[in-house]
Amino acid sequence: MRDAGEAIAHAHREEWARVVAGLARRFGNLDIAEEAAAEAFATAVAKWPVDGVPPNPGAWLTTTAARKAIDRIRRENKRDVKQKAAQMLYGDGKQEPADEIGDERLRLIFTCCHPALSMEARVALSLRMVGGLTVAEIARAFLVQETTMGQRISRAKAKIRVARIPYRTPSAEDLPGRMPGVLAVLFLIFNEGYLATGADSDPIRPGLTAEAIRLTRLIRTLMPEDGEVAGLLALMLLTEARRTARVSASGELVSLSEQDRGAWDAALLTEGHQLVRERMAAGEAPGRYQILAAINAVHTSAESVRDTDWRQVVALYDQLAGLDPSPVIALNRAVAVAEVDGAEAALAAVDGLGDKLAGYHAWHATRAELLRRLGQSERARAAYDKAMELAGNSAEIAYLGRRRAELG
């Protein structure tokens, strides 16, 4: 039998979102769902090392969490609410009406993305409750402090309680209005799997990227004409195609220029490129995810970094900046500018973002690479040091450390 600690960690990664989603749908309360799930995992920490890991950890956690939820409802509510909760738990023979969304986790994401909440709150709450990301991981995705993000999530929950927003699956007519938030959630879940931000997690989390792709495919089935859904799916596929080539056997991140392109997944590349071509042929003004997918299509269609059409990449980033003038987009654009106009022009653009991205490890890493190309070794070394200090991904830290060591 595998070590109980490993079993608990594995179950947390695999079951957390599913348990929370099931409880929230059953009891109509995200707070109760999250707290009951947390109590169930705490019980597992106490019991499994002594009693052994149960044959079906997921079922054990679901049953235990449901009991915890019922206990809390019974403590905190009046008699009639207690009876209602018991009916929810044991069933009263009634079936819920069918809805457009057949997947439980996707259904809960749509439910969390209620228009009464700000877009940022919708995304953060969904990532916490459904995606299973920690508050620290969500904070890093938004480039804010962990305490700030914790307060935002708490305020979102409070608003749901005060405004009595129902935990109800949206109708088909509601789906388009909630789509931006849902796509943002799936994009950030994928990103956390693509390059994990926590020091205690694996550098790449294939389970998260696979789940994000699965849910995006489901949304595409629901809304096949939505260009941004197709764009996000294409972006994920073209990125996922490179996964096996992104970390070396020694656990170091492999940059795009050093990757073995023969190891990329040809089937995923073909599907992703086909989606990009379909959206271009549609003749509609592309959205954020479609442009990001097009940028990835340029990168993955080139036989080498040297053969990449960098002018096209810069043009696409210019188009993207018109829709999303964020400093991170500007930083990524600067990387392409270095290939077109040189490292000096790119460094000037990067340095201009320092007031907004000084706490972002990728800003320091980009500066380090540009300073390196300009022969400014001392400044490059200092920038590598800061990038490693801020980075949480072990594979990325190993890569930055090697690049710094090569300076001598």
C-alpha positions in Angstrom: 0.0 0.0 0.0 1.4 3.4 -0.9 2.4 5.9 1.8 -0.6 7.6 3.4 0.9 11.0 3.0 1.4 10.5 -0.7 -2.2 9.1 -1.0 -3.6 12.2 0.7 -1.6 14.6 -1.5 -2.7 12.7 -4.6 -6.3 12.6 -3.5 -6.3 16.4 -2.8 -5.0 17.1 -6.3 -7.4 14.7 -8.0 -10.6 15.0 -5.8 -10.7 18.5 -4.3 -12.6 20.2 -7.1 -14.9 17.3 -7.7 -15.9 17.0 -4.0 -16.4 20.8 -3.8 -18.4 20.9 -7.0 -20.7 18.0 -5.9 -21.3 19.5 -2.4 -22.0 23.0 -3.8 -24.5 21.6 -6.3 -26.2 19.4 -3.6 -26.4 22.1 -0.9 -26.5 25.3 -2.9 -23.7 26.9 -0.8 -20.1 27.3 -1.8 -18.9 28.2 1.7 -20.4 25.0 3.2 -19.0 23.0 0.2 -15.4 24.3 0.7 -15.4 24.0 4.5 -16.9 20.5 4.5 -14.3 19.4 1.9 -11.5 20.9 4.0 -12.8 19.0 7.1 -12.9 15.8 5.2 -9.3 16.1 4.1 -8.3 17.0 7.6 -10.0 13.9 8.8 -8.1 11.9 6.2 -4.8 13.4 7.4 -5.7 12.1 10.9 -7.1 8.7 10.0 -5.4 7.3 6.9 -1.9 7.1 8.5 -3.4 5.0 11.3 -6.2 3.1 9.6 -4.7 2.8 6.2 -5.8 4.3 2.9 -9.3 3.3 1.9 -9.8 1.2 -1.3 -11.6 4.2 -2.9 -10.2 7.4 -1.5 -12.4 9.6 -3.6 -15.6 7.9 -2.5 -14.4 8.1 1.1 -13.8 11.8 0.9 -17.1 12.5 -0.8 -19.1 10.6 1.8 -17.2 12.1 4.7 -17.5 15.7 3.3 -21.3 15.2 2.7 -21.7 14.2 6.4 -19.7 17.2 7.5 -21.9 19.4 5.4 -25.0 18.0 6.9 -23.7 18.3 10.4 -22.9 22.0 9.8 -26.3 22.7 8.3 -28.0 21.0 11.3 -26.0 23.1 13.7 -26.6 26.4 12.0 -30.1 26.3 10.6 -33.6 25.9 11.9 -35.7 22.8 11.8 -37.2 23.3 8.4 -33.8 23.9 6.8 -32.5 20.8 8.5 -35.3 18.8 6.9 -34.5 20.3 3.5 -30.8 19.4 3.9 -31.7 15.8 4.8 -33.8 15.6 1.7 -30.9 16.9 -0.4 -28.6 14.3 1.1 -30.7 11.2 0.9 -32.9 12.2 -2.1 -36.6 12.6 -2.3 -37.2 10.8 -5.6 -37.3 14.0 -7.6 -35.0 14.6 -10.5 -33.5 17.9 -11.3 -34.5 19.4 -14.6 -32.1 18.8 -17.4 -29.8 21.7 -18.4 -27.5 22.6 -21.2 -24.3 21.7 -19.3 -23.8 18.0 -18.7 -20.5 18.2 -16.8 -20.7 18.8 -13.1 -17.4 20.8 -12.8 -18.2 22.9 -15.9 -21.7 23.5 -14.6 -20.3 24.9 -11.3 -17.8 27.2 -13.1 -20.7 28.7 -15.1 -22.6 29.1 -11.8 -19.7 30.8 -10.1 -19.4 33.3 -13.0 -22.5 35.1 -12.0 -22.8 38.6 -13.6 -23.5 40.2 -10.2 -19.8 39.7 -9.3 -17.0 41.6 -10.9 -15.1 39.7 -13.6 -12.0 39.4 -11.4 -14.1 38.0 -8.5 -15.9 35.5 -10.8 -12.5 34.2 -12.0 -10.8 34.1 -8.6 -13.8 32.4 -6.9 -14.1 29.8 -9.6 -10.3 29.0 -9.5 -10.5 28.5 -5.8 -13.8 26.6 -5.6 -13.7 24.6 -8.8 -10.2 24.6 -10.1 -8.7 23.7 -6.7 -6.0 26.3 -6.9 -4.7 27.7 -3.7 -5.1 31.4 -2.8 -1.3 31.8 -3.3 -1.5 30.3 -6.8 -4.4 32.5 -7.8 -2.6 35.6 -6.4 0.4 34.8 -8.5 -1.8 34.5 -11.6 -3.2 38.0 -10.9 0.2 39.4 -9.9 -1.1 40.5 -6.5 -0.3 39.7 -2.8 -1.8 36.5 -1.3 -3.6 38.5 1.4 -5.1 40.8 -1.2 -6.4 37.9 -3.2 -7.8 36.2 0.0 -9.7 39.3 0.8 -11.2 39.5 -2.8 -12.4 35.9 -2.6 -13.9 36.5 0.9 -15.7 39.6 -0.4 -17.0 37.6 -3.4 -18.5 35.0 -1.1 -19.9 37.6 1.2 -21.6 39.3 -1.7 -23.2 36.0 -2.8 -24.6 35.6 0.7 -25.8 39.2 1.2 -27.3 39.4 -2.3 -28.7 35.9 -2.0 -27.4 35.0 -5.4 -28.9 31.6 -6.2 -26.6 28.6 -6.9 -28.5 27.7 -10.0 -27.2 26.4 -13.3 -27.7 29.2 -15.8 -30.1 28.8 -18.7 -28.9 28.5 -22.3 -29.7 32.2 -22.8 -27.3 33.1 -19.9 -24.3 31.2 -21.2 -22.9 33.8 -23.6 -22.9 36.5 -20.9 -20.9 34.3 -18.6 -18.6 33.0 -21.2 -15.7 35.6 -20.8 -15.4 34.6 -17.1 -15.6 30.9 -17.8 -12.9 31.1 -20.5 -10.7 33.2 -18.2 -11.0 30.5 -15.5 -10.1 27.7 -17.9 -7.1 29.7 -19.3 -5.7 30.3 -15.8 -6.2 26.7 -14.8 -4.3 25.6 -17.9 -1.5 28.1 -17.2 -1.0 26.8 -13.7 -0.7 23.3 -15.2 1.6 24.5 -18.0 4.0 26.2 -15.7 3.2 25.7 -12.0 3.9 28.7 -9.8 4.2 27.0 -6.5 7.5 25.7 -5.1 5.8 22.7 -3.5 4.2 21.4 -6.7 5.6 19.6 -9.8 7.0 22.1 -12.4 4.3 20.9 -14.9 0.9 19.6 -13.8 -0.5 17.6 -16.7 -3.7 16.9 -14.8 -4.6 20.6 -14.8 -3.8 21.1 -18.5 -5.8 18.0 -19.5 -8.8 19.0 -17.5 -8.7 22.5 -18.9 -8.6 21.1 -22.4 -11.4 18.6 -21.6 -13.7 21.4 -20.3 -12.9 23.7 -23.2 -13.8 20.9 -25.7 -17.2 20.6 -23.9 -17.8 24.3 -24.2 -17.0 24.2 -27.9 -19.7 21.4 -28.2 -22.1 23.8 -26.5 -21.2 26.8 -28.5 -19.5 25.7 -31.8 -19.8 29.1 -33.4 -18.1 31.1 -30.6 -14.7 32.2 -32.0 -13.1 32.8 -28.6 -13.9 29.2 -27.5 -12.3 27.9 -30.6 -9.3 30.2 -30.1 -8.8 29.1 -26.5 -8.9 25.5 -27.5 -6.4 26.1 -30.2 -4.1 28.0 -27.9 -4.3 25.1 -25.3 -3.6 22.4 -27.9 -0.7 24.2 -29.5 0.8 24.8 -26.1 0.1 21.3 -24.8 1.7 19.8 -27.9 5.1 21.0 -26.6 4.7 19.7 -23.0 7.0 16.6 -23.2 9.8 18.7 -24.6 9.6 21.5 -22.0 11.4 19.9 -19.1 14.7 18.0 -19.4 15.5 14.7 -17.7 17.4 16.6 -15.0 14.3 18.7 -14.2 15.3 21.9 -15.9 13.0 24.0 -18.0 13.9 23.9 -21.8 13.4 27.1 -23.6 11.6 27.2 -26.9 14.9 27.8 -28.8 16.4 24.6 -27.3 13.4 22.3 -27.5 13.5 19.2 -29.7 10.7 20.0 -32.1 10.5 16.5 -33.3 9.2 15.6 -29.8 6.2 17.8 -30.1 2.8 16.1 -30.4 2.0 16.2 -34.1 -1.7 15.4 -33.7 -2.3 18.2 -31.2 -0.4 20.6 -33.5 -2.5 19.6 -36.5 -5.7 20.1 -34.6 -4.6 23.4 -33.2 -3.4 24.8 -36.6 -6.7 23.7 -38.2 -8.7 25.6 -35.6 -6.6 28.7 -36.2 -7.1 28.5 -40.0 -10.9 28.0 -39.5 -11.1 31.2 -37.4 -9.1 33.2 -39.9 -11.3 31.9 -42.7 -14.4 33.1 -40.7 -13.4 36.7 -41.4 -14.5 37.9 -38.0 -12.5 40.3 -35.8 -10.4 38.0 -33.6 -10.6 38.2 -29.8 -7.8 37.8 -27.3 -7.6 34.0 -27.3 -7.7 33.8 -31.1 -4.8 36.2 -31.4 -2.8 34.3 -28.7 -3.5 31.1 -30.7 -2.3 32.7 -33.9 0.9 33.7 -32.2 1.5 30.1 -31.0 0.7 28.9 -34.6 3.5 31.1 -35.9 5.9 29.7 -33.4 4.9 26.0 -33.9 4.8 26.1 -37.7 8.5 27.2 -37.9 11.1 24.6 -38.3 13.4 26.4 -35.8 13.4 29.6 -33.8 15.6 31.1 -36.5 12.9 30.4 -39.1 10.1 32.1 -37.0 8.4 35.0 -38.7 9.1 37.4 -35.8 7.6 40.4 -37.7 4.3 38.6 -37.8 4.6 37.8 -34.1 5.2 41.5 -33.3 2.2 42.5 -35.5 0.0 40.0 -33.7 1.1 41.4 -30.3 0.3 44.9 -31.5 -3.2 43.7 -32.4 -3.5 42.0 -29.1 -2.4 45.1 -27.2 -5.3 46.9 -28.7 -7.6 44.5 -26.9 -5.6 43.8 -23.8 -3.1 46.6 -23.1 -1.6 44.8 -20.1 2.0 45.1 -19.1 2.5 41.3 -19.5 1.4 41.5 -23.1 3.9 44.4 -23.6 6.6 42.2 -22.0 5.9 39.3 -24.3 5.9 41.7 -27.3 9.3 43.0 -26.3 10.7 39.5 -26.5 9.7 39.4 -30.2 10.9 43.0 -30.7 14.4 41.8 -29.7 14.4 39.4 -32.7 13.3 42.1 -35.1 14.9 45.4 -33.9 17.6 44.1 -31.5 18.1 43.6 -27.8 18.7 47.3 -27.1 15.3 48.4 -28.4 13.7 45.5 -26.5 15.5 46.4 -23.3 14.2 50.0 -23.5 10.6 48.7 -23.8 11.1 46.2 -20.9 12.7 48.8 -18.6 9.6 51.0 -19.2 7.5 48.3 -17.6 9.5 48.2 -14.3 7.0 50.2 -12.3 4.3 47.6 -13.0 6.2 44.4 -13.2 9.0 44.7 -10.6 7.5 41.9 -8.6 7.1 39.6 -11.6 9.9 37.1 -12.0 9.5 36.9 -15.8 10.2 40.6 -16.1 13.6 40.1 -14.4 14.3 37.0 -16.4 13.6 38.8 -19.7 15.9 41.7 -18.6 18.6 39.2 -17.7 18.5 37.6 -21.2 18.5 41.0 -23.0 21.4 42.3 -20.8 23.3 39.1 -21.5 22.9 39.7 -25.3 24.2 43.2 -24.8 27.3 42.0 -23.0 26.3 43.5 -19.7 27.2 40.5 -17.5 27.1 42.1 -14.1 23.6 43.6 -14.6 22.4 40.4 -16.2 23.7 38.4 -13.2 21.8 40.7 -10.8 18.6 40.3 -12.9 19.0 36.5 -12.9 19.3 36.6 -9.1 16.1 38.5 -8.7 14.2 36.3 -11.2 15.3 33.2 -9.2 14.3 34.8 -6.0 10.8 35.5 -7.2 10.2 32.4 -9.3 8.4 29.4 -7.6 8.8 26.8 -10.3 11.8 24.5 -9.7 12.4 23.8 -13.3 12.4 27.4 -14.2 14.8 28.2 -11.3 17.2 25.5 -12.5 17.1 27.0 -16.0 17.8 30.5 -14.7 20.6 29.2 -12.5 22.3 27.6 -15.4 22.0 30.7 -17.6 23.5 32.8 -14.8 26.3 30.3 -14.2 27.2 30.5 -17.9 28.1 34.2 -17.4 31.2 33.1 -15.5 
